[in-house]
Amino acid sequence: MRAPLLLLLIFLGFYKAYSNQDTTTKTIHIFVALCDNKYQGIVPVPAGIGNGQNPNTNLYWGCGYGIRTYFKNSKEWKLLKTIKGDSLVMERLVFKHVSRNFYLVADAYNGKFIKTCTQHFLRSASGQMKDTMHIGNRVLSINGNSSLLAYIGHDGLMDFSLNESFVNKDKKQRDCIILACISKKYFAPHLQQTGANPLVWTTGLMCPEAYTVHDAISAYVNNEGNAMVRTKAALAYSKYQKCSEKAARNLLVQGW
């Protein structure tokens, strides 16, 4: 009797976790490959902001226009939880939108493991990698369970190849944003397999700081339409990079 009872308890535990999963909210999951002078094929930046093993000072995380700092200072998002990670995902942040039923999960990947970060993003976009996490009494959908996935960082596909299949596993289409240099060219062969919908990606060299993805997400959560997601991204990039709106629109494109 002990074995059946144990199995029943395990089943009830899984059922409880599933039943607590919040199906009325949507989750955005951002994968950030920390900027890394040593392990990435980038034009070197100052040592402090280019240390891919230190999120606190990293260009794409702890600096003023990094994901952590920029979203913490945003009036649109409230930080709910900071989770210290390990040598791979060094920190996780969980935000809640102040007026919409959206959560945002951002992961800071050790810059040394940019290839793993890229793989996790593409596996999530294809539905191969799905997960949930607890925040209070809620169970949030993350990775391939998210409605929108974003990759931020160096385009590692310029430096390495991915010899695996990212074919969609569940016939669901996920929205994606990929802010990395020339991301449309390098990510397209893999993203096509996933069946994902590219809301914003790039045709040239760019700086993937947080304002671009922040304003694109703002349009997304307010249901302003796909075209406005790309427009908001371009306007933010034009403002902060001090380039023309035309140049920003030529850089930040949508669709195939």
C-alpha angles and dihedrals in degrees: 000000000000096000095051090045091051091049090050092052091049090050092050090050092053091045092052092050091048094046090052092053108117106237094172094067132065128221131215115202120199121195112201120191102202114236109260128185093189104046104028132068095240135131099264118259126196110303097246096056093037097058103113092193095059113067093179094070100024120129093232098041122019101024121094093269095035121116096254097048098039096049092043088056094045118110089212098061135052120205109232103173144003115204120194110220139189139265091299107039100025098185138004125201126196119200133180122210110243096229109010131069093250133119124197124207118191124189125198108211119201105257090231089066099050090132091058090047090053092048093050091051093051094042088052092047089055096046091245092115116047131162146157134215136197122244110174107313093335129095110216125205112235140169108015091359090066122098094220129031126189133190118202126185145043117349097247091181086079088066107033141026128234111219099190138090122255096186114158112262104191107031091244121133117221126195117240140194119193116188106183133107114293089346096162092061097043101036098039098085090054098037092052089063092054094055089226124155113239106217094173132006135141143260099193147012115317146162109246098209121156102258092073097053091037094059093041089054090047090061090044097054091045090055093236093151135260095279091056091050089062092041093052090049092051094046091051092048092048091051099048099035092044094229128132120277088239091056091048092050091050089052100042109052138168135223129001 
